Amino acid sequence: MARVALRMCFHDRTRALGTTFGVVFALVLTIQNLATLAFLIRRNTMYIDHSGAQLWVVPAGTQRLEGGAMLPTGVLMQARVCPGVTMAEPLIWGTTGIKLPSGGSQPVVLVGTRLPNMFGGPWNLVAGSVQELKSPDAVIFEDSEREKLGGLNLGDLREINRHRVQVAGFTWGLLPFSPSLAFTDYDTARELLEIPSDRLNYVLVRIAPEADVVRVQAEMQARIPEAAVVRSDQLRESTTRFVLFDQGVGMMIFSATIVDLVVGFAIVSLAMFTSVLENVREFATMKAMGATMRDLAKLLLVQALLFAATGTCLGVAFVCVVVWLARSARYNLTLDPSMVAGSILVVIALCVAASMLALLRLRRVEPAMVFK
């Protein structure tokens, strides 16, 4: 039955190509949608993942990093004296504009971390160094935004919020959902954003390896009741929920994925169902020769698995090439093996389900049809 199934597949090559295209279509768009969703989530949580902090002291009600709300600097001292804490540093975070030579301005998210530790960034430097931030009014910008920010080069002078700053370096790929990240010293950021000396946005906390993060969190929360003390995984989870549900990105991509799978399923089902209709006499002959419904089910299953195997191989190869060619600082997709494997399993299940629909038509095929 397997040999018969293979011969039937290659008998009509046009239909075989169309069925394979349906599988490739469903797989490619499914992987692309899931990779895009993972990319958006990763972009919005990248700072949390790279900060190196296990605990965050944030204003109450904070869902994601966006600046605005501020805390008194007293929370920093409370965090530092909490048992189990090895390091606690303040963080300034706010959106501002860089004045362009041609007029107008472009927004950037200014991140201020304290020297010499620079706990909280920057990272992924492609020019300059963190030590350059020791210079007065030095700022590190995003390399992929250089032209957008007025053709920046190392050593250039620009104006941020009526203050002159100097370009001290460039990072690559630090582009969250909001404007690109720009890093500077804590005091410089406070001056540029006009934040009072007794206020800060967040506190980043690192605890000792032997300390229990949940216990330290509870102790710190009791010491700082006016703020919220959250673990990095909790802040990452709340940011992810914001992206998926509050902004509607998750539902949009989920709907698109369902549509892609339905279209792929329709293409494969129609091709296999048409194949049954056009070869009904051959199936009737097989029944007349003693083939059972189980045998015919095996035949259709082999066809479905053949289309699934061919389509998934071509689809994965195509996705890998597209992801590699499209790689940039702004759109840098990564293919997680579990995501790809899950998409392949879904597409295989789609092909098997399509073969079962065709099998329903074969149940009405009678051996006597061969004599008509």
N, C-alpha and C positions, 0 to 999 in steps of 0.2 A: 504493500500500500504506500510505503514511503517513496519507492521508485516511481509509482504511478503519479503520486502527488507532485514530485519534482518535474516529471514530463509535462503534466498539465500546467504547471506554473510557467514553463518556458515555451509552451505551445503558442500562447498569445503574448508576445513580448511587450507589445504596447500596453496591454492591461497590467502586466507584471511591473512595468516601469511606473505606471500610474499608481498602483498599490504601494510600491516602494516609496514613491514621492509622498503619499499620504502619511506613511510612517515617519519619514524624514521631517516633514512639515510639523507633525505633532511633537516630535522629540526636540527639534531645534528651538521652536518657539517656547516650549515648556521650560527647557534649560535656560534659555535667555531670560524669560520672565523671572524665574527663581533666582538666577544670578544677579539680575538687576535689583530685585528686592533685597538680597543679601548685601549687595553693594551699597544701597541707600542706607540700610541699617548700620553697616560698618562705617560709612562716612560720618554718620551722626554720633557714633559711639567711639570714634577713633581716639579722641582726646582722653576719654576715660580709660581706654585700653592702654594707652602709651604714657599716662601720667605717672605710673608707678605707685599710686596711692591705693591703700586698702580701705581707708575710710575717708569720707568727705564730710565736712561741716558746711551745711548749706542753709540758706533761708528757708523757713518753714513753707511747705507747699511746693517746693522746687520739683519739677518733672524732668527738666533737662537743663543743660548749661546754656544760659542766654543772657546772663548779666542782669542789670537793672536793680533788683533787690540787693540790699547790702546788710552786712553784719557789723557790729562794733568790734574793734580790734581786740577787745578783752577776751573774745572767744578763742583767739590764737593762744594766749597764755594758758587758758583753761585746758586746751587740747594738749599743750606741751607738758603739763605737769600730771596728766592722766597716767596711771600705771600701765605699763606695757607699750607706751609710745616711744619710738626711737627718733622720730622726726616729724615736725609739723611746720608747714610753711604756708604763708598767705598767698592768695592768687587774686589778681585783678583780671576781670573779664568784661569787655564792653565793646559795642559796635561804634565805630567812628568813621570819619571820611578822610581820605588822603586827597589833597588838592592836586589837580592835574595841570601840567604846564600849558595845555591848550584851553584851560578853563573848565569849570565844573569840578566834580569830585567823584570818587569811587569809594564804596564802603569796604571796610576791613574789620575783622574782629580782632581787637588788640588784646593780647594776653601778656600779663605782667607777672614774672616769676622772680624770686629773690636770689641774687648772687650771694655766695659763690656756688651754692648747690644747684640752682636752676631746676628745682624740683617741680616738674610739670612741663618741661620742654625748654627749647625746641628739639626736634629730632628730624631725621631725613635731610640733613643739610647737604647741599650740592655746591655751595660756595660760601666762603667766610667761615667763622667759627663762633661757638657760644661765647668764648672769651672776649669777642669783639663788643659784646653788650656791656662790658665794663666802661666803654667810652661813653661820654655824655650824649644823650639823645640818640643812641644807636638803636636801630630797628631791623629785624630780620623779616623779610617778606617771602611770599610764595613765588617760586620761579616761573610757574606756568601762567602767572598773572602779570608778568613784567610789562608786557605791551599794554595790557588793559589799564595798568596803574601809571601809565605815562612813560613807558620805555625806561624802566628802572635799570640801573647798573650799579655795581659796587662803588661806594663813595658818593653817589648822587645825594643831593639835598632836596628834601620835599617838605611840605607843610601839612601838619595834622592838627586840626583844631586850633589854628593860629600859632602853633609852635613849630619851629624848624627841627627836622629830624634828618639823620644820615642813614643811608642804606648800608647795613653792616654784613649782610649775607642773604642767602636764599635757601628755602626748603623746597621739597618736591612732593606734591600729592596731598598737601594738607588743606583740602577743600571740603569742608562739611556742607550740609544743606544750606547753611547761612554763608555769608561772604568768607573769603579765604582768611586763614589765620596769620597774624603778624605778631612777632614776639619781641619783647623788650624787657628791660629791667623793671622790677616792681615799682620803684619810686618814679621812674620815667612814665610808666603806664598810668600811675595815679595822677601825675601832673597833666598828661595829655588828655585824660578822660575827666579831669577836674573833680576827682574824688577826694573828699576830706581825709586828712591824715589819720583820723580815728575811725575810718570805715574801710571795709574790704568786702570782696564778693564771696570768696570761698576759702576754706582751709583744707589743704591736702595733708593727710596723715599716713605715716608709715609705722607699722607696729613691729615689735620684736618677733623673730621666727617662732619662738616658743610660746608666744602669747596667743590666747584664744580671741579671735577677731570679734566674735559675737559678745563675749564678756567685756572686752574693751569698749565696744560700741555702746553697750548698756551703761557702763560706768561713765563714759563721756557724755552720753545723753542726759544722765542725771546731773552732771556738772554744768551742762549748757542747755537749760530748758528753753531758752529763747530761740534756739536754732534746731535744725534737724540734723542728726548724725546718721548717715547712710553708708552702707558698704558699696564698693564699686559695682558689684553684681546687681545690687538693687537700683543704683542710678542708671546702669546700662539697661536694665529691664524696663524702667519707667520711660527712658528715652525711646526704646524700641516700641513700647505701647503708643507713645505719642506719634511716632512716624506711621505706624500701621493703622491706628484707629482715629486719632484726633485729626490727622491730616488726610486720612482716607486712602493712603498709598497702598496699604495692604489689600483692601477690598478691590481697588482698581486692578491691581496685578493678579489677584486671585480670579476675578471675573474674566480677565483676558486669558488666563491659563485654561480655565474651563472651556471657553469658546474655542481655543486652539485644539484642545483634546476632542471636543465634540466634532469639529470639522475633520480632524484626522480620522476619527472613528467612522464618520460618515463616508469618507473616501474609501477606506479599507473595506467597510461593510458592503458598500455598493459594488465594489470591484469583485468581491468574493461571491456576493449574491448573484451578480450578472454572470459570473463564471458557471455557477450551478445551473442557471436557466439555459445557458447556451450549450451546456454539456449534459442536459437532462437524459438524453438517450444513452450516453456512456455510463451514467450512474445507474440507469435502469438495467443496462447490460450487466454491470457488476453485481447488482442485486439478484438478477436472474442466475448468475453464476455462483451464488451462495454468499455474497458479501453481506454482512450484518450492519446494522446501524452503528455498532461500535467500530467496525472496520472503516466505515465512511467517516466517522468522527475522527479517527486517527489520521485519515487522509487530509481532512480539512485542517486538523491541528498541525500537521507537518507543514502544510502550506503557510499557515499563519505564523509559525515559528520561523520559517524561512524568510518571509517578508519582514518579520520583526528583527531577525538577526542582521539581514542586509541593510535595512533602514537605520537601525541603531548604529551600526558601524559607520555608515556614510554620514549620519547625523552628528555623531560625536566628533568625527574628523572635521566636518564642516564648522562646528561650533568652536573647536580648538583653534582653527585657522582664523576665524573671524575675531575671536577674543584676542589672539596674538596681534593681528593687524590693527585692531581698534584700540590697543592699549595706549592710554595717555594719562596725564595727571588728573584730568577731569573725569575720565570714564575708564576706570581700571577694574574690569570684571575679573573675578577669580572663580575657577570651577572647583567647588568642593567635591571630593570623590563620593561622599555619601549622597550629595544632591544629584550628581550625575547617575549614580546607581539607582536611586529612587525613581528618577525620571525614566530610566530604561525599564525598570520593572513595571511602571504604570503603562508604558507603551506596549510592552509585551502582553500585559493583561488586556489592553485595548484590542490587540490583534486576536487574541484567543476569544474574547467576547464576540468579535465580528465573525469569527469562524463558527461560533455556536448559533448565531442568527442564520447563517447559511445552512447549517445543519437542520434547522426547523423546516426549511423548504424541502430538504431531502427526505424528510419523514413522509411527505405526500407523494413521493416518487414510487410508482408501482413497477414491478418487473415486466408487466405486460406492455408498458409504454415502448419497449424495444421493437414490438411488432407493428406499431402504428406508423 
